[in-house]
Amino acid sequence: MAFLWHGLSQTLIVAILLFIGTRKVDSRVCSGITEPEFLHVYNVWQFRGCTKIEGSIRVVQATFDGDVYYNRPGLHPDALWVFSEVREITGFLLVQGEHPHFRNLDCFRNLEIVHGRELSLTFASTVNIMVTSIESVDFSSLRNVSNGNVLIYANANLCYVRAANFDNIVQRADQKVIVKSNAPRRKCVLSYRTCSSRCERGLCWGRGIRNCVGNTEESNAIIDFSDNNFLSG
């Protein structure tokens, strides 16, 4: 019975978040999540309509699994769409955790800048994506990581992204970009998860032309019929 209620509560929360996400909300600045706290089912709603996060975002395994000690049920990945209007994070973005339905970070598709005024303790990172189930990062709007390092590591299903994606995004010579131990190239090719042939230098954030690194807005309307990603649906 407890398991049934847990499943129903997740479904209800996701439905509510998706519903309110379709309503027009004025742009606003929101406070981030301070360590050791993390994103969970009871604080996720406060980010609805936020365009700027003053502080950091922490998505961890307990976000999806829940926290028995504090009696928090797990959060379904669909609820991450509350971040779909975020354009700026003053601290860091940390994403760690696996879930069968957690496959990309398209919820951050409008994110343009991560300042790194505070850094994750792991590798002094500003962008930290590690040990997740995602297949693509989908950071198609990201233009600036002002401070701190970038760590994208040990994501067994992650294709598309390489260290070179960040060449024009990190701002200083002392910033390090480590992208390693993600999905093997062969696995990505065999599953048709490679960049569009129209992407310059073969760099992209995810499937299709809209995710090309440095792609112009005008070219987003082009349909690439020769692209394996397009043909594979």
PyRosetta script that sets phi, psi and omega in degrees:
from pyrosetta import init, pose_from_sequence

init()
pose = pose_from_sequence("MAFLWHGLSQTLIVAILLFIGTRKVDSRVCSGITEPEFLHVYNVWQFRGCTKIEGSIRVVQATFDGDVYYNRPGLHPDALWVFSEVREITGFLLVQGEHPHFRNLDCFRNLEIVHGRELSLTFASTVNIMVTSIESVDFSSLRNVSNGNVLIYANANLCYVRAANFDNIVQRADQKVIVKSNAPRRKCVLSYRTCSSRCERGLCWGRGIRNCVGNTEESNAIIDFSDNNFLSG")
pose.set_psi(1, -41.4)
pose.set_omega(1, 178.4)
pose.set_phi(2, -62.2)
pose.set_psi(2, -39.6)
pose.set_omega(2, 179.3)
pose.set_phi(3, -64.1)
pose.set_psi(3, -40.6)
pose.set_omega(3, 179.7)
pose.set_phi(4, -63.6)
pose.set_psi(4, -43.7)
pose.set_omega(4, 179.0)
pose.set_phi(5, -63.8)
pose.set_psi(5, -39.2)
pose.set_omega(5, 178.3)
pose.set_phi(6, -59.3)
pose.set_psi(6, -45.9)
pose.set_omega(6, 179.7)
pose.set_phi(7, -64.5)
pose.set_psi(7, -41.5)
pose.set_omega(7, 179.5)
pose.set_phi(8, -66.1)
pose.set_psi(8, -38.7)
pose.set_omega(8, -179.0)
pose.set_phi(9, -65.7)
pose.set_psi(9, -39.6)
pose.set_omega(9, 176.9)
pose.set_phi(10, -62.3)
pose.set_psi(10, -45.6)
pose.set_omega(10, -178.7)
pose.set_phi(11, -61.7)
pose.set_psi(11, -42.1)
pose.set_omega(11, -179.3)
pose.set_phi(12, -65.0)
pose.set_psi(12, -44.1)
pose.set_omega(12, -179.4)
pose.set_phi(13, -62.6)
pose.set_psi(13, -45.3)
pose.set_omega(13, 179.3)
pose.set_phi(14, -62.4)
pose.set_psi(14, -42.4)
pose.set_omega(14, -179.8)
pose.set_phi(15, -61.6)
pose.set_psi(15, -42.2)
pose.set_omega(15, 179.9)
pose.set_phi(16, -64.9)
pose.set_psi(16, -44.4)
pose.set_omega(16, -179.0)
pose.set_phi(17, -64.5)
pose.set_psi(17, -41.0)
pose.set_omega(17, 179.1)
pose.set_phi(18, -67.1)
pose.set_psi(18, -35.3)
pose.set_omega(18, 179.6)
pose.set_phi(19, -67.4)
pose.set_psi(19, -49.5)
pose.set_omega(19, -177.4)
pose.set_phi(20, -71.0)
pose.set_psi(20, -21.8)
pose.set_omega(20, 177.2)
pose.set_phi(21, -69.2)
pose.set_psi(21, -19.3)
pose.set_omega(21, 179.2)
pose.set_phi(22, -85.6)
pose.set_psi(22, -10.3)
pose.set_omega(22, 179.3)
pose.set_phi(23, -86.9)
pose.set_psi(23, 148.0)
pose.set_omega(23, -179.8)
pose.set_phi(24, -72.4)
pose.set_psi(24, 126.0)
pose.set_omega(24, 179.6)
pose.set_phi(25, -124.7)
pose.set_psi(25, 134.3)
pose.set_omega(25, 179.8)
pose.set_phi(26, -62.0)
pose.set_psi(26, 146.3)
pose.set_omega(26, 177.2)
pose.set_phi(27, -61.3)
pose.set_psi(27, 143.8)
pose.set_omega(27, -179.2)
pose.set_phi(28, -157.6)
pose.set_psi(28, 159.3)
pose.set_omega(28, 177.0)
pose.set_phi(29, -96.4)
pose.set_psi(29, 135.4)
pose.set_omega(29, -177.1)
pose.set_phi(30, -126.5)
pose.set_psi(30, 149.8)
pose.set_omega(30, 175.4)
pose.set_phi(31, -75.8)
pose.set_psi(31, 144.5)
pose.set_omega(31, -179.7)
pose.set_phi(32, -83.9)
pose.set_psi(32, -163.4)
pose.set_omega(32, -176.1)
pose.set_phi(33, -110.2)
pose.set_psi(33, 120.9)
pose.set_omega(33, -176.8)
pose.set_phi(34, -91.2)
pose.set_psi(34, 133.9)
pose.set_omega(34, 176.6)
pose.set_phi(35, -60.7)
pose.set_psi(35, 143.6)
pose.set_omega(35, 7.4)
pose.set_phi(36, -90.6)
pose.set_psi(36, 11.8)
pose.set_omega(36, 179.4)
pose.set_phi(37, -67.4)
pose.set_psi(37, 163.2)
pose.set_omega(37, -179.2)
pose.set_phi(38, -148.7)
pose.set_psi(38, 170.9)
pose.set_omega(38, 178.3)
pose.set_phi(39, -67.9)
pose.set_psi(39, 131.7)
pose.set_omega(39, 178.1)
pose.set_phi(40, -148.6)
pose.set_psi(40, -179.7)
pose.set_omega(40, -170.4)
pose.set_phi(41, -64.4)
pose.set_psi(41, -22.0)
pose.set_omega(41, -176.6)
pose.set_phi(42, -97.6)
pose.set_psi(42, -13.9)
pose.set_omega(42, 178.1)
pose.set_phi(43, -112.9)
pose.set_psi(43, -7.4)
pose.set_omega(43, -175.5)
pose.set_phi(44, -63.2)
pose.set_psi(44, -33.3)
pose.set_omega(44, -175.8)
pose.set_phi(45, -61.8)
pose.set_psi(45, -27.9)
pose.set_omega(45, -174.5)
pose.set_phi(46, -68.5)
pose.set_psi(46, -10.4)
pose.set_omega(46, -179.4)
pose.set_phi(47, -96.2)
pose.set_psi(47, 3.2)
pose.set_omega(47, 179.3)
pose.set_phi(48, -63.4)
pose.set_psi(48, 124.8)
pose.set_omega(48, 177.5)
pose.set_phi(49, 81.3)
pose.set_psi(49, 2.6)
pose.set_omega(49, -178.9)
pose.set_phi(50, -73.7)
pose.set_psi(50, 134.4)
pose.set_omega(50, 174.1)
pose.set_phi(51, -107.9)
pose.set_psi(51, -17.8)
pose.set_omega(51, 178.0)
pose.set_phi(52, -138.1)
pose.set_psi(52, 131.9)
pose.set_omega(52, 176.9)
pose.set_phi(53, -105.6)
pose.set_psi(53, 114.6)
pose.set_omega(53, 174.1)
pose.set_phi(54, -85.1)
pose.set_psi(54, 95.4)
pose.set_omega(54, -175.2)
pose.set_phi(55, 127.5)
pose.set_psi(55, -146.9)
pose.set_omega(55, -171.5)
pose.set_phi(56, -126.8)
pose.set_psi(56, 164.8)
pose.set_omega(56, 175.6)
pose.set_phi(57, -119.5)
pose.set_psi(57, 129.3)
pose.set_omega(57, -179.8)
pose.set_phi(58, -126.8)
pose.set_psi(58, 108.5)
pose.set_omega(58, 173.9)
pose.set_phi(59, -107.8)
pose.set_psi(59, 120.1)
pose.set_omega(59, -176.1)
pose.set_phi(60, -129.5)
pose.set_psi(60, 178.2)
pose.set_omega(60, -177.5)
pose.set_phi(61, -60.0)
pose.set_psi(61, -37.1)
pose.set_omega(61, 179.3)
pose.set_phi(62, -65.1)
pose.set_psi(62, -21.0)
pose.set_omega(62, 174.7)
pose.set_phi(63, -57.4)
pose.set_psi(63, -43.8)
pose.set_omega(63, -177.0)
pose.set_phi(64, -88.4)
pose.set_psi(64, -34.2)
pose.set_omega(64, -176.3)
pose.set_phi(65, -81.4)
pose.set_psi(65, -25.7)
pose.set_omega(65, -173.2)
pose.set_phi(66, 91.0)
pose.set_psi(66, 172.6)
pose.set_omega(66, -176.8)
pose.set_phi(67, -132.0)
pose.set_psi(67, 105.0)
pose.set_omega(67, -177.1)
pose.set_phi(68, -64.4)
pose.set_psi(68, -37.4)
pose.set_omega(68, -176.6)
pose.set_phi(69, -60.3)
pose.set_psi(69, -41.6)
pose.set_omega(69, 179.6)
pose.set_phi(70, -99.1)
pose.set_psi(70, 8.3)
pose.set_omega(70, 177.8)
pose.set_phi(71, 58.1)
pose.set_psi(71, 45.2)
pose.set_omega(71, 178.2)
pose.set_phi(72, -106.0)
pose.set_psi(72, 123.5)
pose.set_omega(72, 174.2)
pose.set_phi(73, -70.9)
pose.set_psi(73, 162.3)
pose.set_omega(73, 178.1)
pose.set_phi(74, -69.4)
pose.set_psi(74, 155.7)
pose.set_omega(74, -179.6)
pose.set_phi(75, -103.5)
pose.set_psi(75, 129.6)
pose.set_omega(75, 176.1)
pose.set_phi(76, -73.3)
pose.set_psi(76, 139.6)
pose.set_omega(76, -179.0)
pose.set_phi(77, -55.1)
pose.set_psi(77, -25.7)
pose.set_omega(77, 178.5)
pose.set_phi(78, -59.1)
pose.set_psi(78, -27.0)
pose.set_omega(78, -179.1)
pose.set_phi(79, -67.6)
pose.set_psi(79, -16.8)
pose.set_omega(79, 179.8)
pose.set_phi(80, -66.2)
pose.set_psi(80, -9.3)
pose.set_omega(80, 177.8)
pose.set_phi(81, -65.0)
pose.set_psi(81, -9.3)
pose.set_omega(81, 174.3)
pose.set_phi(82, -61.4)
pose.set_psi(82, -20.3)
pose.set_omega(82, -178.9)
pose.set_phi(83, -89.1)
pose.set_psi(83, 5.1)
pose.set_omega(83, -170.5)
pose.set_phi(84, -67.4)
pose.set_psi(84, -14.8)
pose.set_omega(84, 177.7)
pose.set_phi(85, -102.4)
pose.set_psi(85, -2.0)
pose.set_omega(85, -177.8)
pose.set_phi(86, -69.2)
pose.set_psi(86, 128.5)
pose.set_omega(86, 178.7)
pose.set_phi(87, -115.1)
pose.set_psi(87, -17.9)
pose.set_omega(87, -173.4)
pose.set_phi(88, -146.7)
pose.set_psi(88, 134.3)
pose.set_omega(88, 174.4)
pose.set_phi(89, -126.2)
pose.set_psi(89, 122.9)
pose.set_omega(89, -176.3)
pose.set_phi(90, -80.5)
pose.set_psi(90, -25.3)
pose.set_omega(90, 179.2)
pose.set_phi(91, -97.3)
pose.set_psi(91, -121.3)
pose.set_omega(91, -179.4)
pose.set_phi(92, -125.2)
pose.set_psi(92, 163.8)
pose.set_omega(92, 174.8)
pose.set_phi(93, -116.8)
pose.set_psi(93, 115.7)
pose.set_omega(93, 179.1)
pose.set_phi(94, -118.8)
pose.set_psi(94, 125.1)
pose.set_omega(94, 179.3)
pose.set_phi(95, -130.4)
pose.set_psi(95, 112.5)
pose.set_omega(95, 178.6)
pose.set_phi(96, -141.3)
pose.set_psi(96, 124.7)
pose.set_omega(96, 178.6)
pose.set_phi(97, 150.5)
pose.set_psi(97, 150.3)
pose.set_omega(97, -178.8)
pose.set_phi(98, -120.8)
pose.set_psi(98, 144.6)
pose.set_omega(98, 177.5)
pose.set_phi(99, -159.0)
pose.set_psi(99, 142.3)
pose.set_omega(99, -177.7)
pose.set_phi(100, -56.3)
pose.set_psi(100, -27.4)
pose.set_omega(100, -178.2)
pose.set_phi(101, -105.2)
pose.set_psi(101, 9.5)
pose.set_omega(101, 178.4)
pose.set_phi(102, -98.5)
pose.set_psi(102, 95.9)
pose.set_omega(102, -169.7)
pose.set_phi(103, -120.0)
pose.set_psi(103, -12.0)
pose.set_omega(103, 178.1)
pose.set_phi(104, -159.9)
pose.set_psi(104, 175.3)
pose.set_omega(104, 177.2)
pose.set_phi(105, -115.9)
pose.set_psi(105, 37.7)
pose.set_omega(105, 178.9)
pose.set_phi(106, -62.3)
pose.set_psi(106, -18.3)
pose.set_omega(106, 176.6)
pose.set_phi(107, -62.3)
pose.set_psi(107, -21.4)
pose.set_omega(107, 177.6)
pose.set_phi(108, -103.9)
pose.set_psi(108, 27.2)
pose.set_omega(108, -175.1)
pose.set_phi(109, -65.8)
pose.set_psi(109, -19.5)
pose.set_omega(109, 179.0)
pose.set_phi(110, -100.3)
pose.set_psi(110, 2.8)
pose.set_omega(110, -179.7)
pose.set_phi(111, -68.2)
pose.set_psi(111, 123.4)
pose.set_omega(111, -176.4)
pose.set_phi(112, -107.2)
pose.set_psi(112, -35.5)
pose.set_omega(112, -175.0)
pose.set_phi(113, -144.1)
pose.set_psi(113, 138.2)
pose.set_omega(113, 172.2)
pose.set_phi(114, -123.6)
pose.set_psi(114, 113.5)
pose.set_omega(114, -170.6)
pose.set_phi(115, -76.4)
pose.set_psi(115, -36.9)
pose.set_omega(115, -176.9)
pose.set_phi(116, 72.4)
pose.set_psi(116, 34.1)
pose.set_omega(116, 176.6)
pose.set_phi(117, -70.6)
pose.set_psi(117, -21.5)
pose.set_omega(117, 164.9)
pose.set_phi(118, -130.6)
pose.set_psi(118, 146.5)
pose.set_omega(118, -172.0)
pose.set_phi(119, -117.9)
pose.set_psi(119, 150.3)
pose.set_omega(119, 172.7)
pose.set_phi(120, -66.8)
pose.set_psi(120, 144.2)
pose.set_omega(120, -179.4)
pose.set_phi(121, -65.8)
pose.set_psi(121, -22.9)
pose.set_omega(121, 179.1)
pose.set_phi(122, -79.3)
pose.set_psi(122, 106.8)
pose.set_omega(122, 175.3)
pose.set_phi(123, 61.7)
pose.set_psi(123, 28.0)
pose.set_omega(123, -179.7)
pose.set_phi(124, 44.1)
pose.set_psi(124, 48.9)
pose.set_omega(124, -171.4)
pose.set_phi(125, -95.8)
pose.set_psi(125, 148.3)
pose.set_omega(125, 174.3)
pose.set_phi(126, -98.2)
pose.set_psi(126, -37.7)
pose.set_omega(126, 172.8)
pose.set_phi(127, -118.2)
pose.set_psi(127, 115.7)
pose.set_omega(127, -176.3)
pose.set_phi(128, -130.1)
pose.set_psi(128, 108.6)
pose.set_omega(128, 178.7)
pose.set_phi(129, -124.6)
pose.set_psi(129, 106.9)
pose.set_omega(129, -168.5)
pose.set_phi(130, -145.0)
pose.set_psi(130, 132.8)
pose.set_omega(130, 177.7)
pose.set_phi(131, 54.3)
pose.set_psi(131, 61.9)
pose.set_omega(131, 176.1)
pose.set_phi(132, -119.9)
pose.set_psi(132, 176.4)
pose.set_omega(132, 176.8)
pose.set_phi(133, -102.9)
pose.set_psi(133, 9.2)
pose.set_omega(133, -174.9)
pose.set_phi(134, -71.0)
pose.set_psi(134, 151.2)
pose.set_omega(134, 177.9)
pose.set_phi(135, -103.7)
pose.set_psi(135, -20.3)
pose.set_omega(135, 178.1)
pose.set_phi(136, -153.4)
pose.set_psi(136, 154.2)
pose.set_omega(136, 179.6)
pose.set_phi(137, -93.4)
pose.set_psi(137, -29.7)
pose.set_omega(137, 174.8)
pose.set_phi(138, 57.1)
pose.set_psi(138, 39.9)
pose.set_omega(138, 177.9)
pose.set_phi(139, -87.1)
pose.set_psi(139, 54.2)
pose.set_omega(139, -171.1)
pose.set_phi(140, -66.6)
pose.set_psi(140, -16.6)
pose.set_omega(140, -179.6)
pose.set_phi(141, -104.7)
pose.set_psi(141, -4.9)
pose.set_omega(141, -174.6)
pose.set_phi(142, -66.4)
pose.set_psi(142, 125.8)
pose.set_omega(142, -176.7)
pose.set_phi(143, -124.7)
pose.set_psi(143, -16.7)
pose.set_omega(143, -170.2)
pose.set_phi(144, -155.2)
pose.set_psi(144, 122.2)
pose.set_omega(144, 166.1)
pose.set_phi(145, -116.6)
pose.set_psi(145, 102.6)
pose.set_omega(145, -164.5)
pose.set_phi(146, -76.9)
pose.set_psi(146, -28.9)
pose.set_omega(146, -172.9)
pose.set_phi(147, -152.6)
pose.set_psi(147, 154.9)
pose.set_omega(147, 177.4)
pose.set_phi(148, 82.5)
pose.set_psi(148, 175.0)
pose.set_omega(148, -174.2)
pose.set_phi(149, -98.4)
pose.set_psi(149, 166.0)
pose.set_omega(149, 176.6)
pose.set_phi(150, -115.3)
pose.set_psi(150, 124.7)
pose.set_omega(150, -179.7)
pose.set_phi(151, -127.6)
pose.set_psi(151, 113.8)
pose.set_omega(151, 175.9)
pose.set_phi(152, -125.4)
pose.set_psi(152, 100.9)
pose.set_omega(152, -163.1)
pose.set_phi(153, -141.8)
pose.set_psi(153, 139.3)
pose.set_omega(153, 170.8)
pose.set_phi(154, 59.8)
pose.set_psi(154, 42.4)
pose.set_omega(154, 173.3)
pose.set_phi(155, -105.5)
pose.set_psi(155, 98.1)
pose.set_omega(155, -166.6)
pose.set_phi(156, -61.1)
pose.set_psi(156, -23.8)
pose.set_omega(156, -177.5)
pose.set_phi(157, -106.8)
pose.set_psi(157, 2.0)
pose.set_omega(157, -171.3)
pose.set_phi(158, -81.4)
pose.set_psi(158, 120.9)
pose.set_omega(158, 174.9)
pose.set_phi(159, -114.3)
pose.set_psi(159, -175.3)
pose.set_omega(159, 173.7)
pose.set_phi(160, 77.3)
pose.set_psi(160, -50.6)
pose.set_omega(160, -169.3)
pose.set_phi(161, -83.2)
pose.set_psi(161, 141.2)
pose.set_omega(161, 174.3)
pose.set_phi(162, -136.9)
pose.set_psi(162, 167.4)
pose.set_omega(162, 179.7)
pose.set_phi(163, -58.4)
pose.set_psi(163, -33.8)
pose.set_omega(163, -178.2)
pose.set_phi(164, -64.2)
pose.set_psi(164, -19.3)
pose.set_omega(164, 176.7)
pose.set_phi(165, -57.6)
pose.set_psi(165, -26.5)
pose.set_omega(165, -173.7)
pose.set_phi(166, -99.4)
pose.set_psi(166, 8.5)
pose.set_omega(166, -176.5)
pose.set_phi(167, -52.9)
pose.set_psi(167, -42.8)
pose.set_omega(167, -176.9)
pose.set_phi(168, -102.7)
pose.set_psi(168, 12.3)
pose.set_omega(168, -176.6)
pose.set_phi(169, -108.4)
pose.set_psi(169, -43.3)
pose.set_omega(169, 173.9)
pose.set_phi(170, -70.7)
pose.set_psi(170, 145.8)
pose.set_omega(170, -168.1)
pose.set_phi(171, -104.4)
pose.set_psi(171, -17.3)
pose.set_omega(171, -174.7)
pose.set_phi(172, -131.0)
pose.set_psi(172, 154.7)
pose.set_omega(172, -177.2)
pose.set_phi(173, -66.7)
pose.set_psi(173, -25.0)
pose.set_omega(173, -177.8)
pose.set_phi(174, -85.7)
pose.set_psi(174, -1.5)
pose.set_omega(174, 176.7)
pose.set_phi(175, -80.6)
pose.set_psi(175, 131.9)
pose.set_omega(175, -179.0)
pose.set_phi(176, -104.2)
pose.set_psi(176, 143.8)
pose.set_omega(176, 175.9)
pose.set_phi(177, -122.3)
pose.set_psi(177, 115.6)
pose.set_omega(177, 179.1)
pose.set_phi(178, -117.7)
pose.set_psi(178, 113.2)
pose.set_omega(178, 176.7)
pose.set_phi(179, -125.2)
pose.set_psi(179, 103.1)
pose.set_omega(179, -175.7)
pose.set_phi(180, -156.0)
pose.set_psi(180, 164.5)
pose.set_omega(180, 178.0)
pose.set_phi(181, 57.4)
pose.set_psi(181, 34.6)
pose.set_omega(181, 173.2)
pose.set_phi(182, -97.9)
pose.set_psi(182, -161.0)
pose.set_omega(182, -176.7)
pose.set_phi(183, -61.1)
pose.set_psi(183, 135.3)
pose.set_omega(183, 178.0)
pose.set_phi(184, -62.1)
pose.set_psi(184, 147.6)
pose.set_omega(184, -179.0)
pose.set_phi(185, -54.6)
pose.set_psi(185, -41.7)
pose.set_omega(185, -178.0)
pose.set_phi(186, -61.8)
pose.set_psi(186, -42.3)
pose.set_omega(186, 179.2)
pose.set_phi(187, -61.5)
pose.set_psi(187, -40.1)
pose.set_omega(187, -179.9)
pose.set_phi(188, -66.6)
pose.set_psi(188, -42.5)
pose.set_omega(188, -179.2)
pose.set_phi(189, -65.1)
pose.set_psi(189, -46.1)
pose.set_omega(189, -177.7)
pose.set_phi(190, -65.4)
pose.set_psi(190, -25.9)
pose.set_omega(190, 179.1)
pose.set_phi(191, -99.0)
pose.set_psi(191, 12.2)
pose.set_omega(191, 178.3)
pose.set_phi(192, 58.3)
pose.set_psi(192, 33.1)
pose.set_omega(192, 177.3)
pose.set_phi(193, -108.6)
pose.set_psi(193, 69.8)
pose.set_omega(193, 177.8)
pose.set_phi(194, -129.1)
pose.set_psi(194, 165.6)
pose.set_omega(194, -177.0)
pose.set_phi(195, -68.0)
pose.set_psi(195, 151.8)
pose.set_omega(195, 174.2)
pose.set_phi(196, -57.4)
pose.set_psi(196, 146.0)
pose.set_omega(196, 177.7)
pose.set_phi(197, -64.5)
pose.set_psi(197, -14.4)
pose.set_omega(197, 179.4)
pose.set_phi(198, -88.5)
pose.set_psi(198, -6.2)
pose.set_omega(198, -178.6)
pose.set_phi(199, -76.2)
pose.set_psi(199, 127.4)
pose.set_omega(199, 179.2)
pose.set_phi(200, -62.0)
pose.set_psi(200, 133.5)
pose.set_omega(200, -178.6)
pose.set_phi(201, 60.6)
pose.set_psi(201, 13.1)
pose.set_omega(201, 179.9)
pose.set_phi(202, 64.2)
pose.set_psi(202, 31.6)
pose.set_omega(202, -178.0)
pose.set_phi(203, -109.1)
pose.set_psi(203, 133.0)
pose.set_omega(203, 179.7)
pose.set_phi(204, -156.4)
pose.set_psi(204, 168.8)
pose.set_omega(204, 178.5)
pose.set_phi(205, -103.2)
pose.set_psi(205, -11.0)
pose.set_omega(205, -177.0)
pose.set_phi(206, 175.5)
pose.set_psi(206, -162.9)
pose.set_omega(206, -174.2)
pose.set_phi(207, -68.1)
pose.set_psi(207, 137.4)
pose.set_omega(207, 170.0)
pose.set_phi(208, 85.7)
pose.set_psi(208, 170.4)
pose.set_omega(208, -175.2)
pose.set_phi(209, -65.2)
pose.set_psi(209, -34.6)
pose.set_omega(209, -177.1)
pose.set_phi(210, -62.5)
pose.set_psi(210, -18.1)
pose.set_omega(210, -178.8)
pose.set_phi(211, -100.3)
pose.set_psi(211, 7.8)
pose.set_omega(211, 176.3)
pose.set_phi(212, -62.1)
pose.set_psi(212, 138.6)
pose.set_omega(212, 175.6)
pose.set_phi(213, -70.5)
pose.set_psi(213, 126.2)
pose.set_omega(213, -179.6)
pose.set_phi(214, 76.3)
pose.set_psi(214, 11.3)
pose.set_omega(214, -178.5)
pose.set_phi(215, -69.3)
pose.set_psi(215, 143.2)
pose.set_omega(215, 179.0)
pose.set_phi(216, -84.7)
pose.set_psi(216, 156.4)
pose.set_omega(216, -177.6)
pose.set_phi(217, -62.1)
pose.set_psi(217, -36.5)
pose.set_omega(217, -177.7)
pose.set_phi(218, -62.3)
pose.set_psi(218, -35.3)
pose.set_omega(218, -176.3)
pose.set_phi(219, -77.5)
pose.set_psi(219, -9.7)
pose.set_omega(219, 178.8)
pose.set_phi(220, -64.7)
pose.set_psi(220, -22.3)
pose.set_omega(220, -177.8)
pose.set_phi(221, -84.8)
pose.set_psi(221, -8.0)
pose.set_omega(221, -178.3)
pose.set_phi(222, -77.0)
pose.set_psi(222, 135.0)
pose.set_omega(222, 173.7)
pose.set_phi(223, -98.8)
pose.set_psi(223, 121.4)
pose.set_omega(223, -177.9)
pose.set_phi(224, -96.3)
pose.set_psi(224, 95.0)
pose.set_omega(224, -175.7)
pose.set_phi(225, -71.4)
pose.set_psi(225, -15.7)
pose.set_omega(225, 179.6)
pose.set_phi(226, -90.8)
pose.set_psi(226, -3.7)
pose.set_omega(226, -176.7)
pose.set_phi(227, -78.4)
pose.set_psi(227, 125.3)
pose.set_omega(227, 178.5)
pose.set_phi(228, -59.4)
pose.set_psi(228, -34.8)
pose.set_omega(228, 180.0)
pose.set_phi(229, -63.2)
pose.set_psi(229, -39.5)
pose.set_omega(229, 178.8)
pose.set_phi(230, -66.9)
pose.set_psi(230, -45.8)
pose.set_omega(230, -176.7)
pose.set_phi(231, -64.9)
pose.set_psi(231, -29.5)
pose.set_omega(231, -178.3)
pose.set_phi(232, -85.6)
pose.set_psi(232, -1.4)
pose.set_omega(232, 177.5)
pose.set_phi(233, 83.0)
pose.dump_pdb("model.pdb")
